[in-house]
Amino acid sequence: MPQFNERTLSNRDLNDIIRYVNVLQTRPANTGGIASEGLGPVAEGLIAWVFGMGALLVVVRLIGSDA
């Protein structure tokens, strides 16, 4: 990694970097997506598939019962 001196980084830039690193260390890891206890995108995709297929099954049953 290159060395940085006072000419390369201003005091404001240095303070911004320090603040960013502190935020990364204190904030809990965010895996993204909905707030599902931090399960992550794979588990959220599975949940979406289960509910989506369940909803599709209900719609198919309703359509089939009208015939």
N, C-alpha and C positions, 0 to 999 in steps of 0.2 A: 504494500500500500504506500502511496506517495506520502512524503512528509508535508505537512501544512504549517505555514508560518503566519505571522501577523499580516503579511501582504496578501496571502491567499484567502484567508477567512477573516472577516471582520468580527468584532465582538458580538454583534447582533446575530450573525450567522452561527457563531459558536454557541451562543445561548439558545438559539433555535434547535440546534442539534442535540444539546444537552436536555432540553425540555422534551424533545421527541423520544429520546432514549428512556427518559424517566417515565413517560406515558406508556411506552411499550412494556416496561418492567412492572408497572403497578396495575395496569388494566388487565382483566382476565382475557384469556385467548378467546377470540370470536371466530367460530368456524363458519359463520355466515348463515343465511337463511332465517327461517322462523325460530322463535325462542323455544326449541324443543329440548331443553336441558343440555344444550351443546352437543347433541348427538352427531351433528355433521350432515353433509349433503347426501351421503349414501343412505343413511337411515331416513332422512326426510323424503328421499325419492321413494323408498319402500312404503312409507306411510301414505304418500300421495297415490301410489299404485293401488294399495289396499282400499283406500277410501274411494278412489276413482272407479275401480272395478266393482266395488259394492254398490256405488251409485248407478253404474251402468246395468248391473244385474237388477236393481229395483226398477229402472226404466223399462228394461226388456220384459220383466214380469208384468208391469202395468200395461204395456202394449199388447202382450200376449193374452192377457185376461179379457181384453175388449173383443177379441176375435170370436 
